[in-house]
């Protein structure tokens, strides 16, 4: 098992300089509003073109594009839902695992993960954090090959507090 540093950060994921960031995408890979809109706005239209060539994909799958003008090298687009559809619990875990496996296949060492469903389609943050951290814990323990740094980046302080509490429960240790 590879040793991994897991950090919780309040901030803008589009400003992270890790190897890759995860975009919680729809299955058509349309960068509309929310995180996708911020990626399109800050990263440039090259990303939109790459998404058009790669999509659609199945919910739960992930694909990688360049990061355009962003600080990271790549963007992993994790299909969390059908276009304009609801987010289902199992798709949070499935799309996260697909993303982490893709990062490993490309031998990436660092990744920034958003809160996985807190944007336009609000999903309860407590439940999302449970799914996210349980998925990360299992992946780190059983499957990780290349990742050395995993950041979970949340937008607001309230969500950060919720995520820190759930993190402590799942990993049974102090705040990261």
C-alpha positions in Angstrom: 0.0 0.0 0.0 1.3 3.4 -1.0 1.4 6.1 1.7 -1.0 8.9 0.8 -1.4 12.3 2.3 -5.1 13.3 2.5 -5.9 17.0 3.0 -9.2 18.9 3.4 -9.1 22.4 1.9 -11.5 25.3 1.7 -11.1 27.0 -1.6 -11.6 27.0 -5.4 -10.7 23.7 -7.0 -10.0 25.4 -10.3 -7.1 27.2 -8.6 -5.4 24.0 -7.4 -2.0 23.0 -9.0 -2.3 19.2 -8.4 -1.7 16.9 -11.4 -5.4 16.7 -12.0 -8.7 18.0 -10.6 -12.0 16.2 -10.8 -15.0 17.8 -12.5 -18.3 16.4 -11.3 -19.8 16.1 -14.8 -23.0 15.0 -16.5 -22.8 12.1 -18.8 -22.9 14.3 -21.9 -19.8 16.2 -20.6 -21.5 19.5 -21.2 -19.7 22.2 -19.1 -22.7 24.3 -18.2 -22.8 26.1 -14.9 -21.4 25.3 -11.4 -18.0 23.7 -11.4 -18.2 22.8 -15.1 -19.0 26.5 -15.9 -16.0 27.7 -13.8 -13.7 25.2 -15.6 -15.0 26.4 -19.0 -14.6 30.0 -18.0 -11.1 29.8 -16.4 -9.7 26.9 -18.4 -10.8 28.0 -21.9 -12.7 26.5 -24.8 -10.1 23.8 -25.6 -11.5 21.8 -22.7 -15.0 22.1 -24.1 -13.8 20.8 -27.4 -12.1 17.8 -25.8 -15.3 17.1 -23.8 -17.4 17.2 -27.0 -15.1 14.6 -28.7 -15.1 12.3 -25.6 -18.8 12.4 -24.7 -21.2 11.1 -24.0 -20.1 8.5 -21.5 -22.0 6.3 -19.0 -22.8 7.5 -15.6 -20.2 6.3 -13.2 -17.4 6.5 -15.8 -14.6 9.1 -16.0 -12.5 10.5 -18.8 -9.5 12.9 -18.8 -8.8 16.0 -20.8 -6.1 18.7 -20.7 -6.7 21.5 -18.1 -6.4 24.3 -20.7 -5.4 27.5 -18.8 -5.9 26.0 -15.3 -3.0 25.4 -13.0 -3.5 21.6 -12.9 -2.2 19.5 -15.8 -5.4 17.5 -16.4 -9.1 17.4 -15.6 -10.8 14.1 -14.9 -14.5 14.4 -15.8 -16.5 12.1 -13.6 -20.0 11.4 -14.8 -22.0 11.7 -11.7 -25.5 12.0 -13.3 -27.3 12.0 -16.6 -27.8 15.4 -18.1 -30.3 17.3 -16.0 -30.9 14.1 -13.9 -30.7 13.5 -10.2 -27.5 12.3 -8.4 -27.9 8.8 -7.0 -25.7 7.7 -4.0 -24.1 4.8 -5.8 -23.0 7.1 -8.6 -20.9 9.2 -6.3 -18.8 6.2 -5.3 -18.7 4.8 -8.8 -17.6 8.0 -10.5 -15.0 8.6 -7.8 -13.5 5.1 -8.1 -13.4 5.5 -11.9 -11.6 8.8 -11.5 -9.1 7.4 -9.0 -8.4 4.4 -11.2 -7.9 6.7 -14.2 -5.4 8.8 -12.2 -3.5 5.6 -11.4 -3.5 4.4 -15.0 -1.8 7.7 -15.9 0.6 7.4 -13.0 -0.5 10.8 -11.5 0.7 11.6 -8.0 -1.7 14.3 -6.9 -5.4 14.9 -7.3 -8.0 17.5 -6.1 -11.5 16.2 -5.6 -14.5 18.5 -5.1 -17.2 17.7 -2.6 -18.7 15.5 -5.3 -22.3 16.8 -5.4 -22.7 20.0 -3.7 -23.1 22.3 -6.7 -26.3 22.9 -8.7 -27.8 19.6 -7.7 -27.6 19.8 -3.9 -27.0 16.4 -2.2 -26.9 16.2 1.6 -23.3 17.1 2.6 -23.2 14.7 5.5 -24.1 11.7 3.3 -21.9 12.8 0.5 -18.9 13.1 2.9 -19.6 9.6 4.2 -19.6 8.1 0.7 -16.6 10.1 -0.4 -14.4 9.3 2.6 -15.4 5.6 2.7 -14.6 5.3 -1.0 -11.3 7.0 -0.5 -10.4 4.9 2.5 -11.1 1.7 0.6 -9.3 2.8 -2.5 -6.2 4.0 -0.7 -6.1 0.7 1.3 -6.8 -1.7 -1.6 -6.1 -0.2 -5.0 -3.9 2.9 -5.0 -0.7 2.6 -6.9 0.5 6.2 -7.8 -1.4 8.8 -5.8 0.7 10.4 -3.0 -1.6 13.5 -2.4 -5.3 13.6 -2.4 -7.0 16.9 -1.7 -10.7 17.2 -1.0 -11.6 20.8 -1.8 -14.8 22.4 -0.6 -16.2 25.8 -1.4 -17.5 27.0 1.9 -16.6 26.9 5.6 -19.9 25.2 6.7 -19.2 22.3 4.3 -15.6 22.1 5.5 -16.7 21.7 9.1 -19.1 18.9 8.1 -16.4 17.1 6.0 -13.8 17.4 8.8 -16.2 15.8 11.3 -17.1 12.9 8.9 -13.4 12.5 8.1 -12.5 12.1 11.8 -15.3 9.5 12.2 -14.2 7.4 9.2 -10.4 7.7 9.6 -10.5 7.7 13.4 -7.9 10.4 13.7 -7.5 14.2 14.3 -8.2 16.8 11.6 -5.9 16.7 8.6 
